[in-house]
Each structure stands twice: as structure tokens, then as C-alpha cells.
Amino acid sequence: MTWESSEISIKDLRASEKDAITLEDSDEFVAIFDLRSVTRMTAGLSIVRTIFVCVLLTSGSLYLTKDAQEIVILPIEQMIKKVNSIS
């Protein structure tokens, strides 16, 4: 059996980049498929998903900080100013 590819040797492919199909009756390989393009696409989509999650977490953190500043910290600072002015 021969590997017909001018770009790369079958030994250079990772286990996740190749798929071997065998006959049920024997242990001989019938076909080996190069899955590098699928692996690259999956890696790219994983990077995009990671960036998306980072953007969501960052925006959520910013909104939470803004709300905490407006709802909790500002009123407390105003009360402290009033108490200091009264005393």
C-alpha cells in the first residue's frame, strides 16, 4: 500500500490528523484520510470561542463594577460627606 501525497509523509501526521479505515476481516489498511484541514478549522473555531468568552466576561465585569459604583459606593460616599458636614 502506498501513500499518495506530494506534500507530507504519513509519518508526519498526528493521530488526530489522520483517519484509517480497515476491512472488517483483516488488519490491513484500506484507506487513510488526511484531516489536517478539519483540525485547523476546529482549532480556529476554538480560538474564536475563547476570544468571545473573554469579551463576554470582560464586559460583564465592567457592567458589574459600574453598577456597584453607582448603587453602593456613591451613596455611601454621599452619606459620609453629609455626616462629616453635620459633625
N, C-alpha and C positions, 0 to 999 in steps of 0.2 A: 504494500500500500504506500502511496506517495502523497506528500503534502504539496498541493499546487498553489503556491503563493510566492510572488517575487519580492514582496515587502519584508516579510518576517518569517522566522522559523517557528515551528510549532512548540519548540522547547522554550522560546522566549515569551510565550503567552502565559499569563497567570491562570490559575484554576478557575477564577470567576470570568475569565475572558474567552473560555472555550467550552464547547458542549459536545460531548462524544455520544454518538448513537451506535448501539451494538445490536446484533441479532440476538434473538431470544435463545437460540440453540447453541451459539458458540460465544467465545470470548474475544473474537476478532472485531476490530473497529470497522464500521461500515462508513461512517461519515463523522468529521469533526468540523464544527461550525465556529467561525471567528465572531465573538460577541463584543469586540472592543468598542464598537460604536454605541451599543446599548449600555455598556459600562460607563463610557464617557457621559452619555446623556443622563444616566442615573446620578453620577457624581455632580454634574452641573445643576440638576434639579435639587439635589440635597444642599448645595451651596446656596441656591436661591431661597430655599425654605429656611435655612439658618439665618440668612440676612433678614428675611421677612419677620421671623420670630424676634430677632434683635430689635428691629424697628418697632414692633408692637410693644415689647417690654419697655423700651426707652420712652415711647410716647405715653404709655400708661404710668410710668414713674413720674414723668413731668407733670401730667394732669393731677396725679395724687399729691405731689408736692405743692402745686398751685392751689388746689382745694384746701389742703392743710394750712397753708399760709393765710388764705382768705377766711376760713371758718374758725380756726383755732388760734393761731399766733397773733394775728392783727387785733382781734377783740381783747385778748389778754394784755397786749401792749397798751391798748387804749385804756383799759381798766387800771393798769399800773400808773399811767400818766394822771388819770383822774384822782387816784388815791394819793399820789405824791403832791398833786396840787391842793388837795383838801388838807393834807397834813402840813 
